[in-house]
């Protein structure tokens, strides 16, 4: 992978993927399951693999008082660390495909082309100026921080059509 803009959209995206990976690695390993999935467990509790007692499960979080406990439990179980790390691996691969390729010929856009889109000559993406739509959308996943505020390193114009979570 050619990361030519370590302080640009590629560097921003790779740094955010690294942050997500670090959080996932610090959590109880997946798969996670809700107590309702096994008879002897408490229904409103999410369980994951124990890091203290290998081969055993441990409580990850409790939903007893959450009004949205069904939705929260399903969402958390679906996004266990194993899933998140696989998702990050996919995003890193996409960033590796969609990176800046300098344009060295007449009519080249000033910012260069997307190497991934440029290699797909037959598609409508061919000759896509950098950053391409794919790179912009991947970066847009990380525009907003968990507290809902825009990330301080975000540059307006990377993917302004994306909305904050909420």
VENBEL-V791806 format. One record per helix or strand of 2 or more residues. SS is the DSSP state (~ for helix, > for strand). FROM is the first residue (numbers start at 1). TO is the last residue. If there is no record, write none. Layout:
{{SS,FROM,TO} {SS,FROM,TO}}
This chain:
{{~,9,26} {>,33,34} {~,35,37} {>,45,49} {>,57,62} {~,69,78} {~,81,97} {>,100,101} {>,113,114} {~,115,118} {~,133,140}}
